């Protein structure tokens, strides 16, 4: 088995570690307000971990067809 060129495994491990780190950081906060602030700060990373694209809705921008 070739240990080089295992990019998919590396990305998967990185995403799991990042999600785990964010969950530990939010668990260390005492109030719900601080936990929500952490989750909103890292929401792009959390959506990337779930293979989702995060896009904030902008009310000024018209919907593209």
Backbone torsions as a table, in degrees:
resi	resn	phi	psi	omega
1	UNK	NA	131.3	-178.9
2	UNK	-83.7	119.2	-178.6
3	UNK	-82.8	-14.8	176.1
4	UNK	-83.5	162.7	176.0
5	UNK	62.2	36.6	176.6
6	UNK	-105.0	60.9	-174.1
7	UNK	-67.0	-39.9	-178.6
8	UNK	-62.9	-43.2	178.1
9	UNK	-63.7	-37.9	179.0
10	UNK	-65.5	-44.2	179.0
11	UNK	-65.6	-39.6	178.4
12	UNK	-63.7	-44.5	178.7
13	UNK	-63.6	-41.5	179.0
14	UNK	-62.2	-44.2	-179.7
15	UNK	-65.6	-40.3	178.6
16	UNK	-65.6	-42.3	179.5
17	UNK	-65.0	-38.7	179.3
18	UNK	-66.5	-42.1	177.9
19	UNK	-64.1	-41.6	178.8
20	UNK	-63.9	-42.0	178.6
21	UNK	-64.1	-40.0	178.2
22	UNK	-66.9	-39.0	179.5
23	UNK	-67.9	-37.3	176.2
24	UNK	-65.2	-43.3	179.9
25	UNK	-61.7	-40.9	179.1
26	UNK	-72.4	-30.1	177.2
27	UNK	-70.0	-26.7	-180.0
28	UNK	-75.3	-18.6	-179.9
29	UNK	-77.8	146.3	-174.5
30	UNK	-86.4	-42.4	-174.3
31	UNK	-99.7	157.2	178.0
32	UNK	-65.4	-32.0	-179.9
33	UNK	-64.5	-42.0	177.7
34	UNK	-67.6	-37.5	178.3
35	UNK	-64.6	-41.9	178.2
36	UNK	-66.0	-34.8	178.2
37	UNK	-65.1	-41.1	177.8
38	UNK	-64.7	-45.4	-178.7
39	UNK	-65.8	-36.0	178.5
40	UNK	-73.7	-30.8	178.2
41	UNK	-67.2	-38.0	-176.6
42	UNK	-106.1	23.7	-177.0
43	UNK	-67.8	-27.6	176.0
44	UNK	-66.7	-42.6	179.0
45	UNK	-66.8	-38.5	179.1
46	UNK	-67.6	-38.1	178.2
47	UNK	-71.3	-33.3	176.0
48	UNK	-64.8	-36.4	178.7
49	UNK	-63.3	-30.8	-179.9
50	UNK	-95.3	13.9	-179.1
51	UNK	56.2	39.6	177.6
52	UNK	-115.6	153.9	177.4
53	UNK	-98.3	127.3	-179.6
54	UNK	-99.2	129.6	177.0
55	UNK	-143.0	123.3	178.2
56	UNK	-77.1	136.5	178.5
57	UNK	-76.5	130.5	178.6
58	UNK	-112.8	118.5	-175.2
59	UNK	-68.4	-23.0	-178.7
60	UNK	-80.6	-23.0	-177.0
61	UNK	-86.6	125.8	179.0
62	UNK	-71.1	152.3	179.4
63	UNK	-69.7	134.3	179.5
64	UNK	-87.8	139.6	-179.7
65	UNK	-107.3	NA	NA
